[in-house]
Amino acid sequence: MSDPNALDQAALAPYLEAEVPGFSGLLSIEKFKSGQSNPTYLLTARSGRYVLRAKPPGQLLKSAHQVDREFRIMKALAGTAVPVPEMLHLSAEDSPIGRMFYVMAFVEGRILWDPALPEIASNAERRAIYDAMNATLAALHDVDPAAVGLGDFGRPGSYFARQLGRWTRQYRATETGALPDMDRLIHWLEAHIPPDDGVVSLVHGDYRLDNMIFALDRPQVLAVLDWELSTLGHPYADLAYQCMQWRLPHASGFRGLGGIDREAIGLPAEEEYAAAYCRRRGIEGISNWTVFLAFSFFRLAAICQGVYKRALDGNASNPDKAKMYGEAVRLLSGLAAELIDKK
């Protein structure tokens, strides 16, 4: 059976030469193994290396896989304190591959897949990497959306309430069986989401270590990737999402920091990381932290459920890995249930 994610090199090459400035001589297309939602490819050409990111094939949920939003926000952030790859071209839906895609410059650097950073030699460098990640997140939330042309990038206000509604609908649309922990989490969040405080910023939506590229020789963020879930929202959503991931089991597919002695390897405690973020942004502290963490578990579980459903339907970018996401929904909702029980 042919790979639904395979690209037609012969059809794509002349299109790229016509549409991407300076592009010439497409030599090879290699699909990256990572990336569940939007399949991503390394293009090697005589003119250099590029990255192409496309919508997946098949029937898609209307509000998902909006690669044009990724392209727009990264293009808008160019020149700010938030490092992003250079955006080169956005195709229409009737592209040579039959779906929308964009092309961006290839960024040479390191992607650090394990948040425990076993490949890093010193505690000082591990700490510096986390501090750079913290500074980049604060810089993103300090960007004035209107000043970079993104004042209409989402609906301002009531972010958590709206996101809870959106992801509950997405979860129900892709539900494959009853999951009591998930149902209880949804009801608890509906009762505990705090009133809107009027704070609005650009949010990444999937801010974590392996969605950024670090310099090869220093703890500097060169590019933040995977902006599919970005929108106008509440900055605490990004911060809680990142800290939530540190609570996930290290042995799980999420490669969390659960069970890792962070202090022994130089990593900041959750409270220390959040405090550094607050200092950078001039914030006194964060109320309702448990609610924001529980929301992060719920939202990731809903996303994983969508990936799992696509795997069952045969449309996943990486089908074998995607099927493990069914169990991930149980893990995430179970951890969230433990969290709210301690509240």
Secondary structure, DSSP 8 states (H G I E B T S, - for coil): ---TT---HHHHHHHHHHHSTT---EEEEEE-S--SSS-EEEEEETTEEEEEEE--SS---TTS--HHHHHHHHHHHTTSSS----EEEE--TTSTTSS-EEEEE---SB----TT-TT---HHHHHHHHHHHHHHHHHHHHS-TGGGT-TTSS--S-HHHHHHHHHHHHHHHH--S--HHHHHHHHHHHHH--------EEE-SS--GGGEEE-SSSS-EEEE---TT-EEE-HHHHHHHHHHHHHSBTTSTT---BT--TGGGT---HHHHHHHHHHHHT----SSHHHHHHHHHHHHHHHHHHHHHHHHHT--SSHHHHTTHHHHHHHHHHHHHHHHHT-
